Amino acid sequence: MPQAPDIDNSTRAERQAYIDEAFACLGDCDLCGKCKMLHGRDADEVYADYIDGKRAFLDITMQLRRP
């Protein structure tokens, strides 16, 4: 998967498309782990600030990984 579009050089639609693709359900929960990483929340909710261009994708991802 390509790197997340930078918020300064992408449109809201491009960032939304990236989140939609990156967190699409694979239908194999035992092998995937995406929902677990998001702590059971919707990717659009978790990454809303990224989609809106307010915070970098990596900043949000690192926050999710903190205990």
PyMOL Python script that loads the backbone (N, CA, C, O; Angstrom):
from pymol import cmd

cmd.read_pdbstr("""\
ATOM      1  N   MET A   1       0.841  -1.176   0.000  1.00  0.00           N
ATOM      2  CA  MET A   1       0.000   0.000   0.000  1.00  0.00           C
ATOM      3  C   MET A   1       0.887   1.240   0.000  1.00  0.00           C
ATOM      4  O   MET A   1       1.882   1.293   0.723  1.00  0.00           O
ATOM      5  N   PRO A   2       0.534   2.229  -0.800  1.00  0.00           N
ATOM      6  CA  PRO A   2       1.329   3.459  -0.837  1.00  0.00           C
ATOM      7  C   PRO A   2       1.239   4.225   0.482  1.00  0.00           C
ATOM      8  O   PRO A   2       0.362   3.982   1.311  1.00  0.00           O
ATOM      9  N   GLN A   3       2.158   5.139   0.643  1.00  0.00           N
ATOM     10  CA  GLN A   3       2.196   5.978   1.830  1.00  0.00           C
ATOM     11  C   GLN A   3       0.981   6.902   1.861  1.00  0.00           C
ATOM     12  O   GLN A   3       0.446   7.266   0.813  1.00  0.00           O
ATOM     13  N   ALA A   4       0.552   7.278   3.055  1.00  0.00           N
ATOM     14  CA  ALA A   4      -0.585   8.187   3.207  1.00  0.00           C
ATOM     15  C   ALA A   4      -0.261   9.531   2.567  1.00  0.00           C
ATOM     16  O   ALA A   4       0.843  10.047   2.742  1.00  0.00           O
ATOM     17  N   PRO A   5      -1.209  10.105   1.827  1.00  0.00           N
ATOM     18  CA  PRO A   5      -0.980  11.425   1.234  1.00  0.00           C
ATOM     19  C   PRO A   5      -0.706  12.471   2.314  1.00  0.00           C
ATOM     20  O   PRO A   5      -1.377  12.500   3.346  1.00  0.00           O
ATOM     21  N   ASP A   6       0.270  13.313   2.072  1.00  0.00           N
ATOM     22  CA  ASP A   6       0.610  14.404   2.977  1.00  0.00           C
ATOM     23  C   ASP A   6      -0.549  15.393   3.022  1.00  0.00           C
ATOM     24  O   ASP A   6      -1.143  15.692   1.986  1.00  0.00           O
ATOM     25  N   ILE A   7      -0.881  15.907   4.210  1.00  0.00           N
ATOM     26  CA  ILE A   7      -2.035  16.799   4.321  1.00  0.00           C
ATOM     27  C   ILE A   7      -1.832  18.124   3.584  1.00  0.00           C
ATOM     28  O   ILE A   7      -2.807  18.765   3.191  1.00  0.00           O
ATOM     29  N   ASP A   8      -0.588  18.535   3.395  1.00  0.00           N
ATOM     30  CA  ASP A   8      -0.325  19.797   2.702  1.00  0.00           C
ATOM     31  C   ASP A   8      -0.394  19.670   1.186  1.00  0.00           C
ATOM     32  O   ASP A   8      -0.540  20.671   0.484  1.00  0.00           O
ATOM     33  N   ASN A   9      -0.290  18.451   0.680  1.00  0.00           N
ATOM     34  CA  ASN A   9      -0.236  18.251  -0.773  1.00  0.00           C
ATOM     35  C   ASN A   9      -1.319  17.310  -1.283  1.00  0.00           C
ATOM     36  O   ASN A   9      -1.126  16.627  -2.289  1.00  0.00           O
ATOM     37  N   SER A  10      -2.450  17.271  -0.601  1.00  0.00           N
ATOM     38  CA  SER A  10      -3.536  16.390  -1.029  1.00  0.00           C
ATOM     39  C   SER A  10      -4.879  17.044  -0.733  1.00  0.00           C
ATOM     40  O   SER A  10      -4.983  17.977   0.063  1.00  0.00           O
ATOM     41  N   THR A  11      -5.889  16.527  -1.394  1.00  0.00           N
ATOM     42  CA  THR A  11      -7.243  17.023  -1.159  1.00  0.00           C
ATOM     43  C   THR A  11      -7.922  16.158  -0.104  1.00  0.00           C
ATOM     44  O   THR A  11      -7.462  15.062   0.217  1.00  0.00           O
ATOM     45  N   ARG A  12      -9.013  16.669   0.420  1.00  0.00           N
ATOM     46  CA  ARG A  12      -9.793  15.897   1.386  1.00  0.00           C
ATOM     47  C   ARG A  12     -10.236  14.579   0.753  1.00  0.00           C
ATOM     48  O   ARG A  12     -10.189  13.531   1.396  1.00  0.00           O
ATOM     49  N   ALA A  13     -10.660  14.633  -0.493  1.00  0.00           N
ATOM     50  CA  ALA A  13     -11.120  13.425  -1.195  1.00  0.00           C
ATOM     51  C   ALA A  13     -10.003  12.390  -1.324  1.00  0.00           C
ATOM     52  O   ALA A  13     -10.254  11.192  -1.190  1.00  0.00           O
ATOM     53  N   GLU A  14      -8.787  12.833  -1.578  1.00  0.00           N
ATOM     54  CA  GLU A  14      -7.653  11.906  -1.679  1.00  0.00           C
ATOM     55  C   GLU A  14      -7.366  11.248  -0.332  1.00  0.00           C
ATOM     56  O   GLU A  14      -7.092  10.050  -0.265  1.00  0.00           O
ATOM     57  N   ARG A  15      -7.429  12.037   0.735  1.00  0.00           N
ATOM     58  CA  ARG A  15      -7.183  11.482   2.070  1.00  0.00           C
ATOM     59  C   ARG A  15      -8.298  10.515   2.468  1.00  0.00           C
ATOM     60  O   ARG A  15      -8.030   9.473   3.066  1.00  0.00           O
ATOM     61  N   GLN A  16      -9.543  10.855   2.140  1.00  0.00           N
ATOM     62  CA  GLN A  16     -10.666   9.963   2.434  1.00  0.00           C
ATOM     63  C   GLN A  16     -10.516   8.649   1.672  1.00  0.00           C
ATOM     64  O   GLN A  16     -10.745   7.574   2.226  1.00  0.00           O
ATOM     65  N   ALA A  17     -10.135   8.739   0.412  1.00  0.00           N
ATOM     66  CA  ALA A  17      -9.947   7.533  -0.404  1.00  0.00           C
ATOM     67  C   ALA A  17      -8.838   6.658   0.179  1.00  0.00           C
ATOM     68  O   ALA A  17      -8.951   5.432   0.178  1.00  0.00           O
ATOM     69  N   TYR A  18      -7.783   7.272   0.670  1.00  0.00           N
ATOM     70  CA  TYR A  18      -6.691   6.506   1.276  1.00  0.00           C
ATOM     71  C   TYR A  18      -7.189   5.736   2.503  1.00  0.00           C
ATOM     72  O   TYR A  18      -6.900   4.549   2.653  1.00  0.00           O
ATOM     73  N   ILE A  19      -7.928   6.405   3.370  1.00  0.00           N
ATOM     74  CA  ILE A  19      -8.456   5.750   4.570  1.00  0.00           C
ATOM     75  C   ILE A  19      -9.414   4.628   4.184  1.00  0.00           C
ATOM     76  O   ILE A  19      -9.366   3.540   4.757  1.00  0.00           O
ATOM     77  N   ASP A  20     -10.282   4.894   3.212  1.00  0.00           N
ATOM     78  CA  ASP A  20     -11.230   3.866   2.761  1.00  0.00           C
ATOM     79  C   ASP A  20     -10.499   2.627   2.254  1.00  0.00           C
ATOM     80  O   ASP A  20     -10.908   1.501   2.538  1.00  0.00           O
ATOM     81  N   GLU A  21      -9.428   2.833   1.509  1.00  0.00           N
ATOM     82  CA  GLU A  21      -8.668   1.705   0.960  1.00  0.00           C
ATOM     83  C   GLU A  21      -7.830   1.016   2.041  1.00  0.00           C
ATOM     84  O   GLU A  21      -7.784  -0.212   2.115  1.00  0.00           O
ATOM     85  N   ALA A  22      -7.182   1.809   2.862  1.00  0.00           N
ATOM     86  CA  ALA A  22      -6.285   1.245   3.874  1.00  0.00           C
ATOM     87  C   ALA A  22      -7.027   0.431   4.927  1.00  0.00           C
ATOM     88  O   ALA A  22      -6.485  -0.539   5.458  1.00  0.00           O
ATOM     89  N   PHE A  23      -8.256   0.817   5.230  1.00  0.00           N
ATOM     90  CA  PHE A  23      -8.994   0.153   6.295  1.00  0.00           C
ATOM     91  C   PHE A  23     -10.229  -0.586   5.794  1.00  0.00           C
ATOM     92  O   PHE A  23     -11.176  -0.809   6.548  1.00  0.00           O
ATOM     93  N   ALA A  24     -10.214  -0.961   4.532  1.00  0.00           N
ATOM     94  CA  ALA A  24     -11.312  -1.765   3.986  1.00  0.00           C
ATOM     95  C   ALA A  24     -11.331  -3.128   4.680  1.00  0.00           C
ATOM     96  O   ALA A  24     -10.285  -3.715   4.958  1.00  0.00           O
ATOM     97  N   CYS A  25     -12.530  -3.612   4.948  1.00  0.00           N
ATOM     98  CA  CYS A  25     -12.670  -4.908   5.614  1.00  0.00           C
ATOM     99  C   CYS A  25     -12.212  -6.017   4.675  1.00  0.00           C
ATOM    100  O   CYS A  25     -12.637  -6.094   3.522  1.00  0.00           O
ATOM    101  N   LEU A  26     -11.341  -6.869   5.191  1.00  0.00           N
ATOM    102  CA  LEU A  26     -10.827  -7.989   4.410  1.00  0.00           C
ATOM    103  C   LEU A  26     -11.641  -9.260   4.626  1.00  0.00           C
ATOM    104  O   LEU A  26     -11.438 -10.253   3.927  1.00  0.00           O
ATOM    105  N   GLY A  27     -12.559  -9.236   5.589  1.00  0.00           N
ATOM    106  CA  GLY A  27     -13.410 -10.383   5.845  1.00  0.00           C
ATOM    107  C   GLY A  27     -12.704 -11.560   6.497  1.00  0.00           C
ATOM    108  O   GLY A  27     -13.209 -12.681   6.446  1.00  0.00           O
ATOM    109  N   ASP A  28     -11.556 -11.333   7.104  1.00  0.00           N
ATOM    110  CA  ASP A  28     -10.818 -12.398   7.786  1.00  0.00           C
ATOM    111  C   ASP A  28     -10.240 -11.827   9.081  1.00  0.00           C
ATOM    112  O   ASP A  28      -9.043 -11.560   9.183  1.00  0.00           O
ATOM    113  N   CYS A  29     -11.110 -11.651  10.052  1.00  0.00           N
ATOM    114  CA  CYS A  29     -10.735 -10.964  11.288  1.00  0.00           C
ATOM    115  C   CYS A  29      -9.564 -11.615  12.027  1.00  0.00           C
ATOM    116  O   CYS A  29      -8.768 -10.922  12.662  1.00  0.00           O
ATOM    117  N   ASP A  30      -9.459 -12.925  11.946  1.00  0.00           N
ATOM    118  CA  ASP A  30      -8.378 -13.612  12.660  1.00  0.00           C
ATOM    119  C   ASP A  30      -6.995 -13.253  12.119  1.00  0.00           C
ATOM    120  O   ASP A  30      -6.016 -13.283  12.865  1.00  0.00           O
ATOM    121  N   LEU A  31      -6.903 -12.919  10.852  1.00  0.00           N
ATOM    122  CA  LEU A  31      -5.612 -12.611  10.244  1.00  0.00           C
ATOM    123  C   LEU A  31      -5.375 -11.123   9.998  1.00  0.00           C
ATOM    124  O   LEU A  31      -4.246 -10.721   9.716  1.00  0.00           O
ATOM    125  N   CYS A  32      -6.393 -10.318  10.099  1.00  0.00           N
ATOM    126  CA  CYS A  32      -6.299  -8.917   9.689  1.00  0.00           C
ATOM    127  C   CYS A  32      -5.741  -7.999  10.783  1.00  0.00           C
ATOM    128  O   CYS A  32      -4.610  -7.527  10.667  1.00  0.00           O
ATOM    129  N   GLY A  33      -6.497  -7.747  11.817  1.00  0.00           N
ATOM    130  CA  GLY A  33      -6.059  -6.890  12.912  1.00  0.00           C
ATOM    131  C   GLY A  33      -6.384  -5.419  12.770  1.00  0.00           C
ATOM    132  O   GLY A  33      -6.082  -4.642  13.675  1.00  0.00           O
ATOM    133  N   LYS A  34      -6.992  -5.007  11.664  1.00  0.00           N
ATOM    134  CA  LYS A  34      -7.290  -3.582  11.472  1.00  0.00           C
ATOM    135  C   LYS A  34      -8.260  -3.065  12.527  1.00  0.00           C
ATOM    136  O   LYS A  34      -8.042  -1.994  13.094  1.00  0.00           O
ATOM    137  N   CYS A  35      -9.324  -3.810  12.795  1.00  0.00           N
ATOM    138  CA  CYS A  35     -10.309  -3.376  13.793  1.00  0.00           C
ATOM    139  C   CYS A  35      -9.688  -3.302  15.188  1.00  0.00           C
ATOM    140  O   CYS A  35     -10.011  -2.412  15.976  1.00  0.00           O
ATOM    141  N   LYS A  36      -8.802  -4.239  15.479  1.00  0.00           N
ATOM    142  CA  LYS A  36      -8.134  -4.237  16.780  1.00  0.00           C
ATOM    143  C   LYS A  36      -7.255  -2.998  16.915  1.00  0.00           C
ATOM    144  O   LYS A  36      -7.226  -2.367  17.972  1.00  0.00           O
ATOM    145  N   MET A  37      -6.547  -2.652  15.859  1.00  0.00           N
ATOM    146  CA  MET A  37      -5.700  -1.462  15.884  1.00  0.00           C
ATOM    147  C   MET A  37      -6.527  -0.197  16.118  1.00  0.00           C
ATOM    148  O   MET A  37      -6.077   0.735  16.785  1.00  0.00           O
ATOM    149  N   LEU A  38      -7.737  -0.177  15.565  1.00  0.00           N
ATOM    150  CA  LEU A  38      -8.625   0.982  15.702  1.00  0.00           C
ATOM    151  C   LEU A  38      -9.433   0.931  16.995  1.00  0.00           C
ATOM    152  O   LEU A  38     -10.269   1.801  17.244  1.00  0.00           O
ATOM    153  N   HIS A  39      -9.183  -0.087  17.815  1.00  0.00           N
ATOM    154  CA  HIS A  39      -9.877  -0.262  19.094  1.00  0.00           C
ATOM    155  C   HIS A  39     -11.389  -0.331  18.905  1.00  0.00           C
ATOM    156  O   HIS A  39     -12.148   0.201  19.716  1.00  0.00           O
ATOM    157  N   GLY A  40     -11.825  -0.994  17.821  1.00  0.00           N
ATOM    158  CA  GLY A  40     -13.243  -1.194  17.555  1.00  0.00           C
ATOM    159  C   GLY A  40     -13.980   0.013  17.012  1.00  0.00           C
ATOM    160  O   GLY A  40     -15.197  -0.033  16.833  1.00  0.00           O
ATOM    161  N   ARG A  41     -13.264   1.087  16.748  1.00  0.00           N
ATOM    162  CA  ARG A  41     -13.901   2.303  16.226  1.00  0.00           C
ATOM    163  C   ARG A  41     -13.806   2.334  14.707  1.00  0.00           C
ATOM    164  O   ARG A  41     -12.996   1.623  14.112  1.00  0.00           O
ATOM    165  N   ASP A  42     -14.626   3.149  14.095  1.00  0.00           N
ATOM    166  CA  ASP A  42     -14.635   3.309  12.650  1.00  0.00           C
ATOM    167  C   ASP A  42     -13.413   4.121  12.209  1.00  0.00           C
ATOM    168  O   ASP A  42     -13.049   5.099  12.861  1.00  0.00           O
ATOM    169  N   ALA A  43     -12.790   3.723  11.121  1.00  0.00           N
ATOM    170  CA  ALA A  43     -11.587   4.410  10.626  1.00  0.00           C
ATOM    171  C   ALA A  43     -11.866   5.872  10.299  1.00  0.00           C
ATOM    172  O   ALA A  43     -11.011   6.727  10.532  1.00  0.00           O
ATOM    173  N   ASP A  44     -13.044   6.173   9.766  1.00  0.00           N
ATOM    174  CA  ASP A  44     -13.381   7.567   9.462  1.00  0.00           C
ATOM    175  C   ASP A  44     -13.431   8.418  10.726  1.00  0.00           C
ATOM    176  O   ASP A  44     -13.061   9.591  10.706  1.00  0.00           O
ATOM    177  N   GLU A  45     -13.887   7.826  11.819  1.00  0.00           N
ATOM    178  CA  GLU A  45     -13.939   8.534  13.097  1.00  0.00           C
ATOM    179  C   GLU A  45     -12.528   8.734  13.652  1.00  0.00           C
ATOM    180  O   GLU A  45     -12.168   9.835  14.067  1.00  0.00           O
ATOM    181  N   VAL A  46     -11.744   7.673  13.656  1.00  0.00           N
ATOM    182  CA  VAL A  46     -10.392   7.723  14.213  1.00  0.00           C
ATOM    183  C   VAL A  46      -9.517   8.706  13.437  1.00  0.00           C
ATOM    184  O   VAL A  46      -8.761   9.474  14.032  1.00  0.00           O
ATOM    185  N   TYR A  47      -9.622   8.678  12.117  1.00  0.00           N
ATOM    186  CA  TYR A  47      -8.772   9.509  11.267  1.00  0.00           C
ATOM    187  C   TYR A  47      -9.474  10.768  10.754  1.00  0.00           C
ATOM    188  O   TYR A  47      -9.061  11.323   9.736  1.00  0.00           O
ATOM    189  N   ALA A  48     -10.515  11.224  11.431  1.00  0.00           N
ATOM    190  CA  ALA A  48     -11.265  12.413  10.997  1.00  0.00           C
ATOM    191  C   ALA A  48     -10.365  13.645  10.880  1.00  0.00           C
ATOM    192  O   ALA A  48     -10.488  14.405   9.919  1.00  0.00           O
ATOM    193  N   ASP A  49      -9.471  13.849  11.837  1.00  0.00           N
ATOM    194  CA  ASP A  49      -8.578  15.015  11.771  1.00  0.00           C
ATOM    195  C   ASP A  49      -7.620  14.918  10.590  1.00  0.00           C
ATOM    196  O   ASP A  49      -7.268  15.937   9.995  1.00  0.00           O
ATOM    197  N   TYR A  50      -7.197  13.716  10.246  1.00  0.00           N
ATOM    198  CA  TYR A  50      -6.348  13.535   9.060  1.00  0.00           C
ATOM    199  C   TYR A  50      -7.150  13.831   7.795  1.00  0.00           C
ATOM    200  O   TYR A  50      -6.694  14.571   6.923  1.00  0.00           O
ATOM    201  N   ILE A  51      -8.327  13.260   7.701  1.00  0.00           N
ATOM    202  CA  ILE A  51      -9.174  13.473   6.528  1.00  0.00           C
ATOM    203  C   ILE A  51      -9.460  14.961   6.342  1.00  0.00           C
ATOM    204  O   ILE A  51      -9.473  15.456   5.215  1.00  0.00           O
ATOM    205  N   ASP A  52      -9.688  15.671   7.442  1.00  0.00           N
ATOM    206  CA  ASP A  52      -9.973  17.112   7.389  1.00  0.00           C
ATOM    207  C   ASP A  52      -8.722  17.972   7.234  1.00  0.00           C
ATOM    208  O   ASP A  52      -8.825  19.194   7.127  1.00  0.00           O
ATOM    209  N   GLY A  53      -7.543  17.352   7.219  1.00  0.00           N
ATOM    210  CA  GLY A  53      -6.299  18.090   7.021  1.00  0.00           C
ATOM    211  C   GLY A  53      -5.768  18.779   8.262  1.00  0.00           C
ATOM    212  O   GLY A  53      -4.984  19.722   8.157  1.00  0.00           O
ATOM    213  N   LYS A  54      -6.184  18.323   9.439  1.00  0.00           N
ATOM    214  CA  LYS A  54      -5.777  18.959  10.691  1.00  0.00           C
ATOM    215  C   LYS A  54      -4.574  18.297  11.362  1.00  0.00           C
ATOM    216  O   LYS A  54      -3.806  18.962  12.058  1.00  0.00           O
ATOM    217  N   ARG A  55      -4.409  16.981  11.153  1.00  0.00           N
ATOM    218  CA  ARG A  55      -3.307  16.233  11.772  1.00  0.00           C
ATOM    219  C   ARG A  55      -2.753  15.235  10.784  1.00  0.00           C
ATOM    220  O   ARG A  55      -3.478  14.721   9.932  1.00  0.00           O
ATOM    221  N   ALA A  56      -1.478  14.964  10.895  1.00  0.00           N
ATOM    222  CA  ALA A  56      -0.829  13.996  10.012  1.00  0.00           C
ATOM    223  C   ALA A  56      -1.294  12.575  10.339  1.00  0.00           C
ATOM    224  O   ALA A  56      -1.589  12.248  11.488  1.00  0.00           O
ATOM    225  N   PHE A  57      -1.350  11.749   9.308  1.00  0.00           N
ATOM    226  CA  PHE A  57      -1.732  10.345   9.459  1.00  0.00           C
ATOM    227  C   PHE A  57      -0.846   9.656  10.488  1.00  0.00           C
ATOM    228  O   PHE A  57      -1.346   8.942  11.357  1.00  0.00           O
ATOM    229  N   LEU A  58       0.449   9.861  10.398  1.00  0.00           N
ATOM    230  CA  LEU A  58       1.396   9.209  11.304  1.00  0.00           C
ATOM    231  C   LEU A  58       1.174   9.628  12.753  1.00  0.00           C
ATOM    232  O   LEU A  58       1.291   8.799  13.656  1.00  0.00           O
ATOM    233  N   ASP A  59       0.858  10.893  12.992  1.00  0.00           N
ATOM    234  CA  ASP A  59       0.599  11.355  14.362  1.00  0.00           C
ATOM    235  C   ASP A  59      -0.555  10.585  14.995  1.00  0.00           C
ATOM    236  O   ASP A  59      -0.470  10.159  16.147  1.00  0.00           O
ATOM    237  N   ILE A  60      -1.623  10.411  14.239  1.00  0.00           N
ATOM    238  CA  ILE A  60      -2.793   9.696  14.751  1.00  0.00           C
ATOM    239  C   ILE A  60      -2.461   8.225  14.958  1.00  0.00           C
ATOM    240  O   ILE A  60      -2.840   7.634  15.969  1.00  0.00           O
ATOM    241  N   THR A  61      -1.755   7.638  14.004  1.00  0.00           N
ATOM    242  CA  THR A  61      -1.388   6.229  14.102  1.00  0.00           C
ATOM    243  C   THR A  61      -0.510   5.979  15.324  1.00  0.00           C
ATOM    244  O   THR A  61      -0.713   4.999  16.041  1.00  0.00           O
ATOM    245  N   MET A  62       0.450   6.844  15.566  1.00  0.00           N
ATOM    246  CA  MET A  62       1.326   6.684  16.729  1.00  0.00           C
ATOM    247  C   MET A  62       0.534   6.823  18.032  1.00  0.00           C
ATOM    248  O   MET A  62       0.815   6.117  19.001  1.00  0.00           O
ATOM    249  N   GLN A  63      -0.433   7.710  18.065  1.00  0.00           N
ATOM    250  CA  GLN A  63      -1.271   7.868  19.251  1.00  0.00           C
ATOM    251  C   GLN A  63      -2.070   6.587  19.517  1.00  0.00           C
ATOM    252  O   GLN A  63      -2.246   6.194  20.670  1.00  0.00           O
ATOM    253  N   LEU A  64      -2.544   5.947  18.467  1.00  0.00           N
ATOM    254  CA  LEU A  64      -3.292   4.695  18.619  1.00  0.00           C
ATOM    255  C   LEU A  64      -2.429   3.586  19.207  1.00  0.00           C
ATOM    256  O   LEU A  64      -2.933   2.724  19.926  1.00  0.00           O
ATOM    257  N   ARG A  65      -1.161   3.601  18.915  1.00  0.00           N
ATOM    258  CA  ARG A  65      -0.253   2.535  19.359  1.00  0.00           C
ATOM    259  C   ARG A  65       0.205   2.696  20.796  1.00  0.00           C
ATOM    260  O   ARG A  65       0.762   1.764  21.376  1.00  0.00           O
ATOM    261  N   ARG A  66      -0.022   3.862  21.377  1.00  0.00           N
ATOM    262  CA  ARG A  66       0.373   4.074  22.776  1.00  0.00           C
ATOM    263  C   ARG A  66      -0.588   3.331  23.691  1.00  0.00           C
ATOM    264  O   ARG A  66      -1.796   3.316  23.450  1.00  0.00           O
ATOM    265  N   PRO A  67      -0.057   2.719  24.734  1.00  0.00           N
ATOM    266  CA  PRO A  67      -0.937   1.990  25.680  1.00  0.00           C
ATOM    267  C   PRO A  67      -1.808   2.917  26.494  1.00  0.00           C
ATOM    268  O   PRO A  67      -2.593   2.457  27.324  1.00  0.00           O
TER     269      PRO A  67
END
""", "prot")
cmd.dss("prot")
cmd.show_as("cartoon", "prot")
cmd.util.cbc("prot")
cmd.orient("prot")
